[in-house]
Amino acid sequence: MTVTALRVDKSETRQLGERDLSSSGSRLGEPIDWHISNGTFFTAFVAIAAVLAAAALIVR
């Protein structure tokens, strides 16, 4: 089995970062828009609440 490594110069990584930043349309220091559907949010909220409730019952 061989392992390959990606070696990139600092200037090349800077170019990749600048290209990614310009393609996303956001500027440095500004928050990036995060889109989530209501169903996904509710599912995540219920899951987190369940984990916290289980942890509270275990600790108690």
N, C-alpha and C positions, 0 to 999 in steps of 0.2 A: 504494500500500500504506500502510495506516495502522498506527500503533503505539499501543496503549493501555497506560496505566500504572495500576497499582493503588495508590491513595493511601489510606493508613489512618492514623488518629490513633494516638498512643502509647497512649492509654487503650483504644482498640479492639483493638490488638494484644495488650495485657495481658489483656483479656477473652478473646480467642481462645486465648491460651496457658493461661490458668487453666481454660478449658473443656476444652481438650485434656488437661491434666494431670489434671483430675478425672475425665474419662471413661476414662482409661487405668488409674486406680486406684492409681497410684504417687505417692509423695510426693517432694518435692525432696530430692536427696541420696541416695536409695535407687536401687540398680541396677534397670533395667528387664529383665524376663524376656525371654530370647531363645530361641526354640524353633527347632531345626533337626533334620531327620531324619538318621538314621545314613547313609543313602545319599548325601544331599547333602553331609554332612560328609566322607565318604570321597572323593567326587568332587573336592571343593575341596582336600582334602589331597593327593591324587595330582597335581592340576594345579599346585599350588604347589611340590611336590617336583620335578616335571618342569621347571618354570621355573628353580628353583634349580640343578638338575643341569645344565641347558643353559648357564646363566650360568657355572657352575664350569668346564665344558668350554671355553667361549669364552675365559675369562680365562686358563686354563692354556694 
